[in-house]
Amino acid sequence: MTLLSQLLPPAAQQLRDAGIDGAMGDARVLLAHAAGIAPDRLTLHLADPATPEVTQRFAELIARRAARVPVSHLLGYRLFWGRRFAVSPDVLDPRPETEDLIAAALSRPFGRVLDLGTGSGCILLTLLAERPAAQGFGVDLSPAALQMAARNAEGLGVAERVSWGQGSWFAPVRGSFDLIVSNPPYIAADEMAQLSPEVRLHEPRMALTDEADGLTHYRVIAAQSPGFLSPGGRLMVEIGPTQGPAVAGLLQAAGFQDVALRKDLDGRDRVVSGVAPNAA
Ligand SMILES: C[S@@+](CC[C@H](N)C(=O)[O-])C[C@H]1O[C@@H](n2cnc3c(N)ncnc32)[C@H](O)[C@@H]1O
């Protein structure tokens, strides 16, 4: 009789051979998934027998992981700000760095929030879940991403407070907002080759790069946001670690006040914010 614990070492070796860092951690998460056990309870079940069905499911998951499919795509979800977001190859995986944008956004009150390039909806839906009186509008160029975001809104119980617009940046947007947030595609075209296979091959290219210098979308967002912010409203964008001065300069050029750079937990520039130019 094979035990669940005995499946782990060869699986982790298979992942190591495929060049995957953290192979044992991934193998444990996938074994828990294959066995229908919560990941934090796997240790309690390691002496359980491995049924043929679980062994087969686990082998298939490990083979796909060895082909560099992200763990989140194998599980179908990713945790963000303590909540579960459904993900697929149609949306960017929510990243821990983006939680810095959430922390910054929650530091002041807001009623109406606009999220440009909503993807899975992780930013907008987290803000709505954290602020039960707030209303949101999420924009994406990708209809498939908007479907995933709408599904996540249902799952988090905030669907009645959010609406969606398909199109490029401000094209589907009407009215004004207290807060505009965005994590636009900011990887420069010539940096794409350096990305891991998980990102390069399994996440949507249109979520990653502007196919240019990485700043294209910030130029549009900084220039047009003032027309959609209420007096005193704020713009907050996530940035790549080298883009702080350039993006802060774009906000200043658009007339934003109190332009500030916020660092992530690793000490790298991560969020640029500013107050609407028409503030009193
Ligand atoms: C970096 S992802 C961010 C997704 C999500 N907000 C997050 O933080 O995980 C950028 C998103 O912008 C969308 N996007 C790309 N070009 C766009 C455009 N011109 N107008 C609106 N959305 C766009 C992509 O489809 C993608 O969902």
PDBQT file of the ligand as one rigid body, heavy atoms in Angstrom, charges set to zero:
ROOT
HETATM    1  C1  LIG A 301      -1.123  44.001 -15.265  1.00  0.00    +0.000 C 
HETATM    2  S1  LIG A 301      -2.764  43.434 -15.627  1.00  0.00    +0.000 S 
HETATM    3  C2  LIG A 301      -3.578  43.880 -14.088  1.00  0.00    +0.000 C 
HETATM    4  C3  LIG A 301      -4.746  43.014 -13.753  1.00  0.00    +0.000 C 
HETATM    5  C4  LIG A 301      -5.291  43.263 -12.340  1.00  0.00    +0.000 C 
HETATM    6  N1  LIG A 301      -5.745  44.634 -12.194  1.00  0.00    +0.000 N 
HETATM    7  C5  LIG A 301      -4.215  42.952 -11.317  1.00  0.00    +0.000 C 
HETATM    8  O1  LIG A 301      -3.666  43.897 -10.734  1.00  0.00    +0.000 OA
HETATM    9  O2  LIG A 301      -3.909  41.773 -11.096  1.00  0.00    +0.000 OA
HETATM   10  C6  LIG A 301      -3.281  44.682 -16.781  1.00  0.00    +0.000 C 
HETATM   11  C7  LIG A 301      -4.717  44.548 -17.291  1.00  0.00    +0.000 C 
HETATM   12  O3  LIG A 301      -4.932  45.616 -18.228  1.00  0.00    +0.000 OA
HETATM   13  C8  LIG A 301      -5.700  45.135 -19.315  1.00  0.00    +0.000 C 
HETATM   14  N2  LIG A 301      -5.434  46.009 -20.465  1.00  0.00    +0.000 N 
HETATM   15  C9  LIG A 301      -4.401  45.980 -21.346  1.00  0.00    +0.000 A 
HETATM   16  N3  LIG A 301      -4.505  46.966 -22.235  1.00  0.00    +0.000 NA
HETATM   17  C10 LIG A 301      -5.637  47.668 -21.911  1.00  0.00    +0.000 A 
HETATM   18  C11 LIG A 301      -6.286  48.822 -22.453  1.00  0.00    +0.000 A 
HETATM   19  N4  LIG A 301      -5.796  49.462 -23.514  1.00  0.00    +0.000 N 
HETATM   20  N5  LIG A 301      -7.430  49.242 -21.861  1.00  0.00    +0.000 NA
HETATM   21  C12 LIG A 301      -7.947  48.592 -20.785  1.00  0.00    +0.000 A 
HETATM   22  N6  LIG A 301      -7.369  47.503 -20.227  1.00  0.00    +0.000 NA
HETATM   23  C13 LIG A 301      -6.239  47.049 -20.783  1.00  0.00    +0.000 A 
HETATM   24  C14 LIG A 301      -5.251  43.707 -19.478  1.00  0.00    +0.000 C 
HETATM   25  O4  LIG A 301      -6.213  42.940 -20.168  1.00  0.00    +0.000 OA
HETATM   26  C15 LIG A 301      -5.042  43.276 -18.023  1.00  0.00    +0.000 C 
HETATM   27  O5  LIG A 301      -6.223  42.705 -17.493  1.00  0.00    +0.000 OA
ENDROOT
TORSDOF 0
